[in-house]
Amino acid sequence: MNQTSKFETNNSPHLNKIQRFFHFIRHHWVIVIIIGVIIIVGTIFITSYISKLGTEKKSLGSQRPQPVTALITNKTDFDLYLKGLGTVIPTNTVTIKSQVSGQLINVRFQEGQHVNKGDLIAEIDPRPFQVQLMQAEGQLARDEAFLKNAEVDLALYKQLLAEDSIAAQQVTTQEALVKQYRGVIETDKGQIANARLQLTFARVIAPITGRVGLRQVDPGNMVQVNDVNGIVVITQLQPITVVFSLPQDNLTILMKRWNAKTTLLVQAYDQEGKILLANGKLLAVDNQIDTTTGTIKLKAIFDNKDNKLFPNQFVNVRLKVDTLRDATVMPTSAVQRGSIGTFAYVIKDDKTATVRMLKLGPAESDLVVVMEGLVPGEFVVTVGGDKLREGTKVAIMTADGKGAPVRDEKAKTAGQKRRPSSEPK
């Protein structure tokens, strides 16, 4: 009993507070309801205000200009090219072989050296041919002596025949002997000429101008007329040709220009198609189409003065067949394709983007011809078009990220023509 009283005594202040709170509510319930309504209304108001601020912020963000990169369209002459793969073929290739058999005593070139027509390439031991020449000349001298003696006898026989001292048959026989010796002398002269020719062949001369390859025979070896590899190979590099193929679909426009007897320019690029190696002209068109590949072969010739083209090198070939005069061109990066077709975003004077449907023509490098849809002097979006819609506000940015006003850029580039690059930058 004492413990209970103690507990009640200790908790009596708290009970009194609770009792006073409920007593206040019973007597002032109107005030409590008003306070509750104020709290609820305040909460709703604050929530609505925060939501409104987010919507306004989002709206302001959507009205912010979209940064894009744009380039201007131009009117210029646009070159049309046919492209194919080709192989560099030397104009002439000669395997230098000895025309006489003998010992190779001297080589007069360095491997990879440029030689001219008529230069001495190698020497073969000339002594055997000198001996043959001496023998032929000695044979000629002996036969000339026989001829002279026979001619003297013939003159004497004719005098005796006139005196009727000898028979006519003897004179006739002597005349035949003189003719025989004259024939022998002509044979001796031929042998001398042959010996001199063999002696000339002992000096191997370059038949063309070009570059020599690797030496096939070292000095001291015996060379034969029928050697397969020869002494060395000379390849003519200036001028040089390129044989390339084009699809038969291009045959109509190609033959139209070829039959008109106009000079068709040809460009040879490296294997990646980036570096221009040489400029030349079309030399010949094959007379039939390869049925296995559906292509036709062509040959172009190049001066190759800087030796950038090398035999058997693979190159990319571009054949110029026509030029479109005053064509409207635009960057290929500005072309957009979607379900509506081919289009581009054009920036208007009020700095908004609009969709423009396009009809495109041929393309070359980073430019494409616009047949319909654009006029020279309009700005087309090249970077950032995927974020644009009809009427979107835009801000033209330069390469360093700074703004470039549309009007200022137009004034800066108006009237400038950009020719499609036929050479790599």
Contacts in CASP RR format, 6 or more apart in sequence:
PFRMAT RR
TARGET T0000
AUTHOR 0000-0000-0000
METHOD contacts of the structure
MODEL  1
MNQTSKFETNNSPHLNKIQRFFHFIRHHWVIVIIIGVIIIVGTIFITSYI
SKLGTEKKSLGSQRPQPVTALITNKTDFDLYLKGLGTVIPTNTVTIKSQV
SGQLINVRFQEGQHVNKGDLIAEIDPRPFQVQLMQAEGQLARDEAFLKNA
EVDLALYKQLLAEDSIAAQQVTTQEALVKQYRGVIETDKGQIANARLQLT
FARVIAPITGRVGLRQVDPGNMVQVNDVNGIVVITQLQPITVVFSLPQDN
LTILMKRWNAKTTLLVQAYDQEGKILLANGKLLAVDNQIDTTTGTIKLKA
IFDNKDNKLFPNQFVNVRLKVDTLRDATVMPTSAVQRGSIGTFAYVIKDD
KTATVRMLKLGPAESDLVVVMEGLVPGEFVVTVGGDKLREGTKVAIMTAD
GKGAPVRDEKAKTAGQKRRPSSEPK
25 32 0 8 1.000
63 393 0 8 1.000
64 393 0 8 1.000
65 351 0 8 1.000
65 393 0 8 1.000
65 394 0 8 1.000
65 395 0 8 1.000
66 353 0 8 1.000
66 384 0 8 1.000
66 387 0 8 1.000
66 388 0 8 1.000
66 392 0 8 1.000
66 393 0 8 1.000
66 394 0 8 1.000
66 395 0 8 1.000
67 384 0 8 1.000
67 394 0 8 1.000
67 395 0 8 1.000
67 397 0 8 1.000
67 401 0 8 1.000
67 403 0 8 1.000
68 345 0 8 1.000
68 347 0 8 1.000
68 353 0 8 1.000
68 381 0 8 1.000
68 382 0 8 1.000
68 383 0 8 1.000
68 384 0 8 1.000
68 385 0 8 1.000
68 388 0 8 1.000
68 394 0 8 1.000
68 395 0 8 1.000
68 396 0 8 1.000
68 397 0 8 1.000
69 381 0 8 1.000
69 382 0 8 1.000
69 383 0 8 1.000
69 384 0 8 1.000
69 396 0 8 1.000
69 397 0 8 1.000
69 398 0 8 1.000
69 399 0 8 1.000
70 334 0 8 1.000
70 347 0 8 1.000
70 379 0 8 1.000
70 380 0 8 1.000
70 381 0 8 1.000
70 382 0 8 1.000
70 394 0 8 1.000
70 396 0 8 1.000
70 406 0 8 1.000
70 409 0 8 1.000
71 330 0 8 1.000
71 331 0 8 1.000
71 334 0 8 1.000
71 379 0 8 1.000
71 380 0 8 1.000
71 382 0 8 1.000
72 377 0 8 1.000
72 378 0 8 1.000
72 379 0 8 1.000
72 380 0 8 1.000
72 409 0 8 1.000
72 410 0 8 1.000
72 413 0 8 1.000
73 328 0 8 1.000
73 329 0 8 1.000
73 330 0 8 1.000
73 370 0 8 1.000
73 374 0 8 1.000
73 375 0 8 1.000
73 376 0 8 1.000
73 377 0 8 1.000
73 378 0 8 1.000
73 379 0 8 1.000
73 380 0 8 1.000
74 328 0 8 1.000
74 329 0 8 1.000
74 376 0 8 1.000
74 377 0 8 1.000
74 416 0 8 1.000
74 417 0 8 1.000
74 418 0 8 1.000
75 326 0 8 1.000
75 327 0 8 1.000
75 328 0 8 1.000
75 329 0 8 1.000
75 376 0 8 1.000
75 417 0 8 1.000
76 326 0 8 1.000
76 327 0 8 1.000
76 329 0 8 1.000
76 417 0 8 1.000
76 418 0 8 1.000
76 419 0 8 1.000
76 420 0 8 1.000
77 323 0 8 1.000
77 324 0 8 1.000
77 325 0 8 1.000
77 326 0 8 1.000
77 327 0 8 1.000
77 419 0 8 1.000
78 323 0 8 1.000
78 324 0 8 1.000
78 327 0 8 1.000
78 329 0 8 1.000
78 362 0 8 1.000
78 364 0 8 1.000
78 367 0 8 1.000
78 369 0 8 1.000
78 420 0 8 1.000
79 320 0 8 1.000
79 322 0 8 1.000
79 323 0 8 1.000
79 324 0 8 1.000
79 364 0 8 1.000
79 420 0 8 1.000
79 422 0 8 1.000
80 320 0 8 1.000
80 321 0 8 1.000
80 322 0 8 1.000
80 323 0 8 1.000
80 324 0 8 1.000
80 362 0 8 1.000
80 364 0 8 1.000
81 267 0 8 1.000
81 318 0 8 1.000
81 319 0 8 1.000
81 320 0 8 1.000
81 321 0 8 1.000
81 364 0 8 1.000
81 422 0 8 1.000
82 246 0 8 1.000
82 250 0 8 1.000
82 253 0 8 1.000
82 254 0 8 1.000
82 318 0 8 1.000
82 319 0 8 1.000
82 321 0 8 1.000
83 316 0 8 1.000
83 317 0 8 1.000
83 318 0 8 1.000
83 319 0 8 1.000
84 244 0 8 1.000
84 245 0 8 1.000
84 246 0 8 1.000
84 316 0 8 1.000
84 317 0 8 1.000
84 318 0 8 1.000
84 319 0 8 1.000
85 244 0 8 1.000
85 245 0 8 1.000
85 314 0 8 1.000
85 315 0 8 1.000
85 316 0 8 1.000
85 317 0 8 1.000
86 242 0 8 1.000
86 243 0 8 1.000
86 244 0 8 1.000
86 245 0 8 1.000
86 314 0 8 1.000
86 315 0 8 1.000
86 316 0 8 1.000
86 317 0 8 1.000
87 242 0 8 1.000
87 243 0 8 1.000
87 244 0 8 1.000
87 312 0 8 1.000
87 313 0 8 1.000
87 314 0 8 1.000
87 315 0 8 1.000
88 240 0 8 1.000
88 241 0 8 1.000
88 242 0 8 1.000
88 268 0 8 1.000
88 309 0 8 1.000
88 310 0 8 1.000
88 311 0 8 1.000
88 312 0 8 1.000
88 313 0 8 1.000
88 314 0 8 1.000
88 315 0 8 1.000
89 240 0 8 1.000
89 241 0 8 1.000
89 242 0 8 1.000
89 243 0 8 1.000
89 299 0 8 1.000
89 311 0 8 1.000
89 312 0 8 1.000
90 235 0 8 1.000
90 236 0 8 1.000
90 237 0 8 1.000
90 240 0 8 1.000
90 241 0 8 1.000
90 311 0 8 1.000
91 236 0 8 1.000
91 239 0 8 1.000
91 240 0 8 1.000
91 241 0 8 1.000
91 301 0 8 1.000
92 208 0 8 1.000
92 235 0 8 1.000
92 236 0 8 1.000
93 233 0 8 1.000
93 234 0 8 1.000
93 235 0 8 1.000
93 236 0 8 1.000
93 311 0 8 1.000
94 207 0 8 1.000
94 208 0 8 1.000
94 233 0 8 1.000
94 234 0 8 1.000
95 229 0 8 1.000
95 230 0 8 1.000
95 232 0 8 1.000
95 233 0 8 1.000
96 121 0 8 1.000
96 122 0 8 1.000
96 204 0 8 1.000
96 206 0 8 1.000
96 207 0 8 1.000
96 230 0 8 1.000
96 231 0 8 1.000
96 232 0 8 1.000
96 233 0 8 1.000
96 234 0 8 1.000
97 225 0 8 1.000
97 227 0 8 1.000
97 230 0 8 1.000
97 231 0 8 1.000
98 104 0 8 1.000
98 122 0 8 1.000
98 124 0 8 1.000
98 201 0 8 1.000
98 204 0 8 1.000
98 223 0 8 1.000
98 224 0 8 1.000
98 225 0 8 1.000
98 227 0 8 1.000
98 230 0 8 1.000
98 231 0 8 1.000
99 201 0 8 1.000
99 225 0 8 1.000
100 124 0 8 1.000
100 129 0 8 1.000
100 198 0 8 1.000
100 201 0 8 1.000
100 202 0 8 1.000
100 225 0 8 1.000
101 222 0 8 1.000
101 223 0 8 1.000
101 224 0 8 1.000
101 225 0 8 1.000
102 124 0 8 1.000
102 125 0 8 1.000
102 128 0 8 1.000
102 222 0 8 1.000
102 223 0 8 1.000
102 224 0 8 1.000
103 124 0 8 1.000
103 125 0 8 1.000
103 220 0 8 1.000
103 221 0 8 1.000
103 222 0 8 1.000
103 223 0 8 1.000
104 122 0 8 1.000
104 123 0 8 1.000
104 124 0 8 1.000
104 217 0 8 1.000
104 218 0 8 1.000
104 219 0 8 1.000
104 220 0 8 1.000
104 221 0 8 1.000
104 222 0 8 1.000
104 223 0 8 1.000
104 231 0 8 1.000
105 123 0 8 1.000
105 124 0 8 1.000
105 125 0 8 1.000
105 219 0 8 1.000
105 220 0 8 1.000
106 122 0 8 1.000
106 123 0 8 1.000
106 219 0 8 1.000
107 121 0 8 1.000
107 122 0 8 1.000
107 215 0 8 1.000
107 218 0 8 1.000
107 219 0 8 1.000
107 231 0 8 1.000
108 119 0 8 1.000
108 120 0 8 1.000
108 121 0 8 1.000
108 122 0 8 1.000
108 123 0 8 1.000
109 115 0 8 1.000
109 119 0 8 1.000
109 121 0 8 1.000
109 122 0 8 1.000
109 212 0 8 1.000
109 215 0 8 1.000
109 232 0 8 1.000
110 212 0 8 1.000
111 212 0 8 1.000
111 213 0 8 1.000
111 214 0 8 1.000
111 215 0 8 1.000
112 211 0 8 1.000
112 212 0 8 1.000
112 213 0 8 1.000
112 214 0 8 1.000
113 211 0 8 1.000
113 212 0 8 1.000
114 209 0 8 1.000
114 210 0 8 1.000
114 211 0 8 1.000
114 212 0 8 1.000
115 121 0 8 1.000
115 206 0 8 1.000
115 209 0 8 1.000
115 210 0 8 1.000
115 211 0 8 1.000
115 212 0 8 1.000
115 234 0 8 1.000
116 206 0 8 1.000
116 209 0 8 1.000
116 210 0 8 1.000
117 206 0 8 1.000
117 207 0 8 1.000
117 208 0 8 1.000
117 209 0 8 1.000
118 205 0 8 1.000
118 206 0 8 1.000
118 207 0 8 1.000
119 205 0 8 1.000
119 206 0 8 1.000
120 203 0 8 1.000
120 204 0 8 1.000
120 205 0 8 1.000
120 206 0 8 1.000
121 204 0 8 1.000
121 205 0 8 1.000
121 206 0 8 1.000
121 212 0 8 1.000
121 231 0 8 1.000
121 232 0 8 1.000
122 204 0 8 1.000
122 231 0 8 1.000
122 232 0 8 1.000
123 202 0 8 1.000
123 203 0 8 1.000
123 204 0 8 1.000
124 201 0 8 1.000
124 202 0 8 1.000
124 203 0 8 1.000
124 204 0 8 1.000
124 223 0 8 1.000
125 202 0 8 1.000
126 199 0 8 1.000
126 202 0 8 1.000
126 203 0 8 1.000
129 195 0 8 1.000
129 198 0 8 1.000
129 199 0 8 1.000
129 201 0 8 1.000
129 202 0 8 1.000
130 199 0 8 1.000
132 195 0 8 1.000
132 198 0 8 1.000
133 192 0 8 1.000
133 195 0 8 1.000
133 196 0 8 1.000
133 199 0 8 1.000
135 195 0 8 1.000
136 188 0 8 1.000
136 190 0 8 1.000
136 191 0 8 1.000
136 192 0 8 1.000
136 194 0 8 1.000
136 195 0 8 1.000
137 192 0 8 1.000
139 188 0 8 1.000
139 191 0 8 1.000
140 185 0 8 1.000
140 188 0 8 1.000
140 189 0 8 1.000
140 191 0 8 1.000
140 192 0 8 1.000
143 181 0 8 1.000
143 184 0 8 1.000
143 185 0 8 1.000
143 188 0 8 1.000
144 185 0 8 1.000
146 181 0 8 1.000
146 184 0 8 1.000
147 178 0 8 1.000
147 181 0 8 1.000
147 182 0 8 1.000
147 184 0 8 1.000
147 185 0 8 1.000
150 174 0 8 1.000
150 177 0 8 1.000
150 178 0 8 1.000
150 181 0 8 1.000
151 178 0 8 1.000
153 174 0 8 1.000
154 171 0 8 1.000
154 174 0 8 1.000
154 175 0 8 1.000
154 177 0 8 1.000
154 178 0 8 1.000
157 166 0 8 1.000
157 170 0 8 1.000
157 171 0 8 1.000
157 174 0 8 1.000
158 171 0 8 1.000
160 166 0 8 1.000
161 168 0 8 1.000
161 170 0 8 1.000
161 171 0 8 1.000
204 231 0 8 1.000
206 234 0 8 1.000
207 234 0 8 1.000
208 234 0 8 1.000
208 236 0 8 1.000
209 236 0 8 1.000
209 238 0 8 1.000
210 234 0 8 1.000
210 235 0 8 1.000
210 236 0 8 1.000
210 237 0 8 1.000
210 238 0 8 1.000
211 234 0 8 1.000
211 235 0 8 1.000
211 237 0 8 1.000
212 232 0 8 1.000
212 233 0 8 1.000
212 234 0 8 1.000
213 232 0 8 1.000
213 233 0 8 1.000
213 234 0 8 1.000
213 235 0 8 1.000
214 232 0 8 1.000
215 231 0 8 1.000
215 232 0 8 1.000
216 229 0 8 1.000
216 230 0 8 1.000
216 231 0 8 1.000
216 232 0 8 1.000
216 233 0 8 1.000
217 223 0 8 1.000
217 227 0 8 1.000
217 229 0 8 1.000
217 230 0 8 1.000
217 231 0 8 1.000
223 230 0 8 1.000
223 231 0 8 1.000
235 311 0 8 1.000
237 304 0 8 1.000
237 307 0 8 1.000
237 309 0 8 1.000
237 310 0 8 1.000
237 311 0 8 1.000
238 303 0 8 1.000
238 304 0 8 1.000
238 305 0 8 1.000
238 307 0 8 1.000
239 301 0 8 1.000
239 302 0 8 1.000
239 303 0 8 1.000
239 304 0 8 1.000
240 301 0 8 1.000
240 302 0 8 1.000
240 304 0 8 1.000
240 309 0 8 1.000
240 311 0 8 1.000
241 283 0 8 1.000
241 299 0 8 1.000
241 300 0 8 1.000
241 301 0 8 1.000
241 302 0 8 1.000
242 266 0 8 1.000
242 268 0 8 1.000
242 299 0 8 1.000
242 300 0 8 1.000
242 301 0 8 1.000
242 302 0 8 1.000
242 309 0 8 1.000
242 315 0 8 1.000
242 317 0 8 1.000
243 297 0 8 1.000
243 298 0 8 1.000
243 299 0 8 1.000
244 297 0 8 1.000
244 298 0 8 1.000
244 300 0 8 1.000
244 315 0 8 1.000
244 317 0 8 1.000
245 290 0 8 1.000
245 293 0 8 1.000
245 295 0 8 1.000
245 296 0 8 1.000
245 297 0 8 1.000
245 298 0 8 1.000
246 254 0 8 1.000
246 295 0 8 1.000
246 296 0 8 1.000
246 298 0 8 1.000
246 319 0 8 1.000
247 294 0 8 1.000
247 295 0 8 1.000
248 289 0 8 1.000
248 294 0 8 1.000
248 295 0 8 1.000
248 296 0 8 1.000
250 321 0 8 1.000
251 289 0 8 1.000
251 296 0 8 1.000
253 321 0 8 1.000
253 322 0 8 1.000
254 285 0 8 1.000
254 319 0 8 1.000
254 321 0 8 1.000
255 285 0 8 1.000
257 264 0 8 1.000
257 321 0 8 1.000
257 322 0 8 1.000
258 264 0 8 1.000
258 282 0 8 1.000
258 285 0 8 1.000
263 281 0 8 1.000
263 282 0 8 1.000
264 281 0 8 1.000
264 282 0 8 1.000
264 319 0 8 1.000
264 320 0 8 1.000
264 321 0 8 1.000
265 279 0 8 1.000
265 280 0 8 1.000
265 281 0 8 1.000
265 282 0 8 1.000
265 319 0 8 1.000
265 320 0 8 1.000
266 279 0 8 1.000
266 280 0 8 1.000
266 281 0 8 1.000
266 282 0 8 1.000
266 300 0 8 1.000
266 302 0 8 1.000
266 317 0 8 1.000
266 318 0 8 1.000
266 319 0 8 1.000
266 320 0 8 1.000
267 276 0 8 1.000
267 278 0 8 1.000
267 279 0 8 1.000
267 280 0 8 1.000
267 317 0 8 1.000
267 318 0 8 1.000
267 320 0 8 1.000
267 422 0 8 1.000
267 423 0 8 1.000
268 276 0 8 1.000
268 277 0 8 1.000
268 278 0 8 1.000
268 279 0 8 1.000
268 280 0 8 1.000
268 300 0 8 1.000
268 302 0 8 1.000
268 309 0 8 1.000
268 315 0 8 1.000
268 316 0 8 1.000
268 317 0 8 1.000
269 275 0 8 1.000
269 276 0 8 1.000
269 277 0 8 1.000
269 315 0 8 1.000
269 316 0 8 1.000
269 317 0 8 1.000
269 318 0 8 1.000
269 424 0 8 1.000
270 277 0 8 1.000
270 315 0 8 1.000
270 316 0 8 1.000
271 314 0 8 1.000
271 315 0 8 1.000
271 316 0 8 1.000
272 316 0 8 1.000
273 316 0 8 1.000
273 424 0 8 1.000
274 424 0 8 1.000
275 424 0 8 1.000
276 423 0 8 1.000
276 424 0 8 1.000
277 308 0 8 1.000
277 309 0 8 1.000
277 315 0 8 1.000
278 302 0 8 1.000
278 303 0 8 1.000
278 304 0 8 1.000
278 306 0 8 1.000
278 308 0 8 1.000
278 309 0 8 1.000
279 302 0 8 1.000
280 300 0 8 1.000
280 301 0 8 1.000
280 302 0 8 1.000
280 303 0 8 1.000
281 300 0 8 1.000
281 301 0 8 1.000
282 298 0 8 1.000
282 299 0 8 1.000
282 300 0 8 1.000
282 319 0 8 1.000
283 299 0 8 1.000
283 300 0 8 1.000
283 301 0 8 1.000
284 298 0 8 1.000
284 299 0 8 1.000
285 296 0 8 1.000
285 297 0 8 1.000
285 298 0 8 1.000
285 299 0 8 1.000
286 296 0 8 1.000
286 297 0 8 1.000
286 298 0 8 1.000
288 296 0 8 1.000
289 295 0 8 1.000
289 296 0 8 1.000
290 296 0 8 1.000
290 297 0 8 1.000
298 319 0 8 1.000
300 317 0 8 1.000
300 319 0 8 1.000
302 309 0 8 1.000
309 315 0 8 1.000
318 422 0 8 1.000
320 422 0 8 1.000
324 362 0 8 1.000
324 369 0 8 1.000
327 369 0 8 1.000
328 369 0 8 1.000
328 370 0 8 1.000
328 374 0 8 1.000
328 375 0 8 1.000
328 376 0 8 1.000
329 367 0 8 1.000
329 368 0 8 1.000
329 369 0 8 1.000
329 370 0 8 1.000
329 418 0 8 1.000
329 420 0 8 1.000
330 344 0 8 1.000
330 367 0 8 1.000
330 368 0 8 1.000
330 370 0 8 1.000
330 374 0 8 1.000
330 380 0 8 1.000
331 366 0 8 1.000
331 367 0 8 1.000
331 368 0 8 1.000
331 380 0 8 1.000
331 382 0 8 1.000
332 363 0 8 1.000
332 366 0 8 1.000
332 367 0 8 1.000
332 368 0 8 1.000
333 366 0 8 1.000
333 382 0 8 1.000
333 383 0 8 1.000
334 344 0 8 1.000
334 345 0 8 1.000
334 380 0 8 1.000
334 381 0 8 1.000
334 382 0 8 1.000
335 342 0 8 1.000
335 344 0 8 1.000
335 358 0 8 1.000
335 360 0 8 1.000
335 368 0 8 1.000
336 342 0 8 1.000
336 343 0 8 1.000
336 344 0 8 1.000
336 345 0 8 1.000
336 385 0 8 1.000
337 343 0 8 1.000
340 355 0 8 1.000
340 357 0 8 1.000
341 357 0 8 1.000
342 357 0 8 1.000
342 358 0 8 1.000
342 359 0 8 1.000
342 360 0 8 1.000
343 355 0 8 1.000
343 356 0 8 1.000
343 357 0 8 1.000
343 358 0 8 1.000
344 355 0 8 1.000
344 356 0 8 1.000
344 358 0 8 1.000
344 374 0 8 1.000
344 380 0 8 1.000
344 381 0 8 1.000
345 353 0 8 1.000
345 354 0 8 1.000
345 355 0 8 1.000
345 356 0 8 1.000
345 380 0 8 1.000
345 381 0 8 1.000
345 385 0 8 1.000
345 388 0 8 1.000
346 353 0 8 1.000
346 354 0 8 1.000
346 355 0 8 1.000
346 356 0 8 1.000
346 374 0 8 1.000
346 378 0 8 1.000
346 379 0 8 1.000
346 380 0 8 1.000
346 381 0 8 1.000
347 353 0 8 1.000
347 378 0 8 1.000
347 379 0 8 1.000
347 380 0 8 1.000
347 381 0 8 1.000
347 394 0 8 1.000
347 396 0 8 1.000
347 406 0 8 1.000
348 354 0 8 1.000
349 406 0 8 1.000
349 407 0 8 1.000
351 393 0 8 1.000
351 394 0 8 1.000
351 395 0 8 1.000
351 406 0 8 1.000
352 391 0 8 1.000
352 392 0 8 1.000
352 393 0 8 1.000
352 394 0 8 1.000
353 381 0 8 1.000
353 385 0 8 1.000
353 388 0 8 1.000
353 389 0 8 1.000
353 390 0 8 1.000
353 391 0 8 1.000
353 392 0 8 1.000
353 394 0 8 1.000
354 390 0 8 1.000
354 391 0 8 1.000
355 390 0 8 1.000
356 373 0 8 1.000
356 374 0 8 1.000
357 373 0 8 1.000
358 370 0 8 1.000
358 372 0 8 1.000
358 373 0 8 1.000
358 374 0 8 1.000
359 370 0 8 1.000
359 371 0 8 1.000
359 372 0 8 1.000
359 373 0 8 1.000
360 368 0 8 1.000
360 369 0 8 1.000
360 370 0 8 1.000
360 371 0 8 1.000
361 368 0 8 1.000
361 369 0 8 1.000
361 370 0 8 1.000
361 371 0 8 1.000
362 368 0 8 1.000
362 369 0 8 1.000
363 369 0 8 1.000
364 420 0 8 1.000
364 422 0 8 1.000
365 420 0 8 1.000
365 421 0 8 1.000
366 421 0 8 1.000
367 418 0 8 1.000
367 420 0 8 1.000
374 380 0 8 1.000
377 410 0 8 1.000
377 413 0 8 1.000
377 414 0 8 1.000
377 415 0 8 1.000
379 396 0 8 1.000
379 406 0 8 1.000
379 409 0 8 1.000
379 410 0 8 1.000
381 388 0 8 1.000
381 394 0 8 1.000
388 394 0 8 1.000
395 403 0 8 1.000
396 403 0 8 1.000
396 404 0 8 1.000
396 405 0 8 1.000
396 406 0 8 1.000
396 409 0 8 1.000
397 403 0 8 1.000
397 404 0 8 1.000
398 404 0 8 1.000
END
